[in-house]
């Protein structure tokens, strides 16, 4: 698991190394099954991200993601991003 955090942003990637694309591969990402729920000044986006290598040399990877957005200073700003592997979710919900 990798986590990056600043005062206003936390990014957590819970995928194992082998579930991520190497940094040397050009990746195209799409989001499917996107859902946004808003309550007051907070919004939560959930989706399924599909990553494909631009040359299709590596099989696609599918990762559920979530983002938390906060409305501050008349702007929506992302405060948390979480990426999870589909295999990990299957373990949790079995």
Protein Blocks (a to p, Z undefined) as FASTA:
>chain_A
ZZdddfkbccddfbdfklpccfkbccddddehiacddehjaccdddddddddfklmaccd
ddddddddddeehiacdfbdcdddfklmmmmmZZ
